[in-house]
Amino acid sequence: MYFYYKIIFLLTLMIGSLISISSSSWMGMWMGLEINLLAFIPLIQEKNNAFTSESSLKYFLTQSLASVILLFSLIFMSSNFFYMKNIDNSILIMFNSALLTKMGMAPFHFWFPEVIEGLNWLNCLILLTWQKIAPMVLVMYNVNFQYFFFMIIIFSMLISGMMGFNQTSLRKILAYSSINHMAWMTSAMFVSETIWLYYFIIYSILTINLVYIFNIMNIFYFNQLMISLNSNFIWKFMFSLNFLSLGGLPPFLGFMPKWFVIQGLIQNNWILLALFMVILTLLTLFFYVRIIFYTLILSNNEINYWVNSNLSSILMIMFNFCSLTGLIFFSLTYNFI
């Protein structure tokens, strides 16, 4: 019965996001976000687990505060009593800040790594992928507020690169990686909605591959990763490919959407922003390569009792085959658009 409740809440969560995206009014958008929030809280909860209770409380308080600010700004914008330009700009900043808080972008990211640290891998995957869709689509409606978003993009990439250096938790590493990729996706909004969609799909595929590896092996920290992957070279190789691809290193699949974003920014004369993004991405790529170096090069003699599963290996190879051949598919489809 507990499993069926989870399925119901998962479907409700998806419906809330779809309502928010497809709504023709701002109030309907807000209602969709609230349905999504109230459905995700029971999904986080687990029996006899204090960490999930703490994460659900932090998530609820942060998202509730963002929802209040969002509702206040919507009421303020819909009223006919204020026409001053400076007030309009401040309300737009408040509106976008509330959406960025729901996404977890810097400098509104304070809750994101702490919440994700207390979740299991399935809930981490939902928070890293699906929960980003509705706020990002709504941000896309106000993306013309350029200089504000330029500052958010640079700040997010700087914070994610610096905070990811000394992390030993794989969940926090993926959280800061998500902040970095959200900065790239926000930049993609300035170029084309199609490029944003490509970027999000590729990011989701790579994240699913990594979370699948971590979930099958039941690992949450870096030292566990070294021990577990040393028992299986194929899994170690697949993990390294996905992690390098997530970092955007050529010629892997994750490099292609970043190349599209850089190309679009240069064509729109946002050369300085593209330059800053390339430089700041090197920070995240550094700790990606460091993790892969310790995992792939160094060996560990500790005994690992993880039981290998042929089905898991086959699924892992299939997922990675789709990930690697996806570069050819997306390149071909992009040329015809």
LINHU-V723209 format. One record per residue. N is the residue number from 0. RES is the residue in three letters. SS is DSSP state (a for helix, b for strand, c for the rest). OMEGA is omega as a letter, one per 30 degrees, with the letter a starting at -180 (NA if undefined). NEAR is the number of other ideal C-beta (glycine too) atoms within 12 Angstrom. Layout:
((N RES SS OMEGA NEAR) (N RES SS OMEGA NEAR))
//
This chain:
((0 MET c l 7) (1 TYR a l 13) (2 PHE a a 10) (3 TYR a l 10) (4 TYR a l 16) (5 LYS a l 24) (6 ILE a l 16) (7 ILE a l 17) (8 PHE a l 27) (9 LEU a l 26) (10 LEU a l 18) (11 THR a l 25) (12 LEU a l 34) (13 MET a l 26) (14 ILE a l 22) (15 GLY a l 33) (16 SER a a 35) (17 LEU a l 23) (18 ILE a a 27) (19 SER a a 38) (20 ILE a a 26) (21 SER a a 18) (22 SER c l 23) (23 SER c l 12) (24 SER c a 14) (25 TRP a l 25) (26 MET a l 19) (27 GLY a l 21) (28 MET a l 35) (29 TRP a l 34) (30 MET a l 25) (31 GLY a l 35) (32 LEU a l 41) (33 GLU a l 31) (34 ILE a l 27) (35 ASN a l 39) (36 LEU a a 37) (37 LEU a l 24) (38 ALA a a 32) (39 PHE a a 35) (40 ILE a l 31) (41 PRO a l 25) (42 LEU a a 37) (43 ILE a a 36) (44 GLN c l 28) (45 GLU c a 21) (46 LYS c l 11) (47 ASN c l 8) (48 ASN c a 16) (49 ALA a a 13) (50 PHE a l 23) (51 THR a l 28) (52 SER a l 21) (53 GLU a l 22) (54 SER a l 34) (55 SER a l 31) (56 LEU a l 21) (57 LYS a a 28) (58 TYR a a 39) (59 PHE a a 24) (60 LEU a a 21) (61 THR a a 29) (62 GLN a l 37) (63 SER a l 24) (64 LEU a l 22) (65 ALA a l 36) (66 SER a l 31) (67 VAL a l 22) (68 ILE a l 27) (69 LEU a l 39) (70 LEU a l 24) (71 PHE a a 21) (72 SER a l 31) (73 LEU a l 28) (74 ILE a a 20) (75 PHE a a 24) (76 MET a a 26) (77 SER a l 17) (78 SER c a 14) (79 ASN c a 8) (80 PHE c a 10) (81 PHE c l 17) (82 TYR c a 11) (83 MET c a 11) (84 LYS a a 10) (85 ASN a l 11) (86 ILE a l 17) (87 ASP a l 19) (88 ASN a a 19) (89 SER a l 20) (90 ILE a l 28) (91 LEU a l 28) (92 ILE a l 26) (93 MET a a 29) (94 PHE a a 35) (95 ASN a l 39) (96 SER a l 31) (97 ALA a l 36) (98 LEU a l 43) (99 LEU a l 42) (100 THR a l 33) (101 LYS a l 45) (102 MET a a 41) (103 GLY c l 42) (104 MET c l 45) (105 ALA c g 36) (106 PRO c l 22) (107 PHE c a 30) (108 HIS c a 35) (109 PHE c a 22) (110 TRP c a 34) (111 PHE a l 43) (112 PRO a a 33) (113 GLU a l 26) (114 VAL a a 37) (115 ILE a a 40) (116 GLU a a 30) (117 GLY c a 31) (118 LEU c l 42) (119 ASN c a 26) (120 TRP a l 26) (121 LEU a l 22) (122 ASN a l 36) (123 CYS a l 39) (124 LEU a l 32) (125 ILE a a 32) (126 LEU a a 43) (127 LEU a a 41) (128 THR c a 33) (129 TRP a a 31) (130 GLN a l 38) (131 LYS a a 37) (132 ILE a a 35) (133 ALA a l 39) (134 PRO a a 40) (135 MET a l 41) (136 VAL a l 31) (137 LEU a l 36) (138 VAL a a 40) (139 MET a l 29) (140 TYR c a 23) (141 ASN c a 33) (142 VAL c l 30) (143 ASN c l 14) (144 PHE c a 28) (145 GLN a a 22) (146 TYR a l 18) (147 PHE a a 26) (148 PHE a l 34) (149 PHE a l 25) (150 MET a l 24) (151 ILE a a 37) (152 ILE a a 42) (153 ILE a a 34) (154 PHE a l 29) (155 SER a a 41) (156 MET a l 42) (157 LEU a a 29) (158 ILE a a 31) (159 SER a l 43) (160 GLY a a 33) (161 MET a a 22) (162 MET a a 30) (163 GLY c a 38) (164 PHE c a 20) (165 ASN c a 14) (166 GLN c l 28) (167 THR c l 22) (168 SER b a 28) (169 LEU a l 41) (170 ARG a l 40) (171 LYS a l 32) (172 ILE a l 41) (173 LEU a l 44) (174 ALA a l 39) (175 TYR a l 40) (176 SER a l 46) (177 SER a l 43) (178 ILE a l 44) (179 ASN a a 46) (180 HIS a l 44) (181 MET a l 44) (182 ALA a l 46) (183 TRP a l 49) (184 MET a l 46) (185 THR a l 46) (186 SER a l 45) (187 ALA a l 42) (188 MET a l 37) (189 PHE a a 34) (190 VAL a a 33) (191 SER c l 25) (192 GLU a l 20) (193 THR a l 21) (194 ILE a l 34) (195 TRP a l 32) (196 LEU a l 26) (197 TYR a a 34) (198 TYR a a 40) (199 PHE a l 32) (200 ILE a a 29) (201 ILE a l 42) (202 TYR a l 43) (203 SER a l 33) (204 ILE a a 35) (205 LEU a l 46) (206 THR a l 39) (207 ILE a l 32) (208 ASN a a 41) (209 LEU a l 46) (210 VAL a l 38) (211 TYR a l 32) (212 ILE a a 43) (213 PHE a a 36) (214 ASN a l 26) (215 ILE a a 28) (216 MET a l 35) (217 ASN c l 21) (218 ILE c a 31) (219 PHE c a 28) (220 TYR b a 21) (221 PHE a a 29) (222 ASN a l 21) (223 GLN a l 25) (224 LEU a l 36) (225 MET a a 29) (226 ILE a a 26) (227 SER a a 32) (228 LEU a l 39) (229 ASN c a 27) (230 SER c a 24) (231 ASN c a 26) (232 PHE a a 16) (233 ILE a l 20) (234 TRP a l 36) (235 LYS a l 31) (236 PHE a l 22) (237 MET a l 36) (238 PHE a a 40) (239 SER a l 31) (240 LEU a a 34) (241 ASN a a 42) (242 PHE a l 41) (243 LEU a l 33) (244 SER a l 39) (245 LEU a l 45) (246 GLY c l 38) (247 GLY c a 38) (248 LEU c l 27) (249 PRO c g 16) (250 PRO c a 16) (251 PHE c a 32) (252 LEU a a 39) (253 GLY a l 44) (254 PHE a a 29) (255 MET a l 37) (256 PRO a l 40) (257 LYS a l 39) (258 TRP a l 33) (259 PHE a a 33) (260 VAL a l 41) (261 ILE a l 32) (262 GLN a l 22) (263 GLY a l 31) (264 LEU a l 32) (265 ILE a l 21) (266 GLN a l 16) (267 ASN c l 21) (268 ASN c l 13) (269 TRP c a 26) (270 ILE a a 16) (271 LEU a l 16) (272 LEU a l 32) (273 ALA a l 32) (274 LEU a l 16) (275 PHE a a 26) (276 MET a l 40) (277 VAL a a 27) (278 ILE a a 19) (279 LEU a l 31) (280 THR a l 38) (281 LEU a l 21) (282 LEU a l 31) (283 THR a l 43) (284 LEU a l 33) (285 PHE a a 22) (286 PHE a l 33) (287 TYR a a 40) (288 VAL a l 22) (289 ARG a l 24) (290 ILE a l 38) (291 ILE a l 33) (292 PHE a a 17) (293 TYR a a 25) (294 THR a a 36) (295 LEU a a 26) (296 ILE c a 16) (297 LEU c l 19) (298 SER c a 15) (299 ASN c a 21) (300 ASN c a 10) (301 GLU c a 15) (302 ILE c l 10) (303 ASN c a 23) (304 TYR c l 11) (305 TRP c a 22) (306 VAL c a 15) (307 ASN c l 20) (308 SER c l 14) (309 ASN a l 12) (310 LEU a l 12) (311 SER a l 23) (312 SER a l 23) (313 ILE a l 16) (314 LEU a l 21) (315 MET a l 35) (316 ILE a l 23) (317 MET a l 18) (318 PHE a a 32) (319 ASN a l 33) (320 PHE a l 21) (321 CYS a a 26) (322 SER a a 38) (323 LEU a l 28) (324 THR a l 17) (325 GLY a l 31) (326 LEU a l 28) (327 ILE a a 17) (328 PHE a a 21) (329 PHE a l 30) (330 SER a l 21) (331 LEU a a 13) (332 THR a a 16) (333 TYR a a 25) (334 ASN a a 10) (335 PHE c a 9) (336 ILE c NA 14))
//
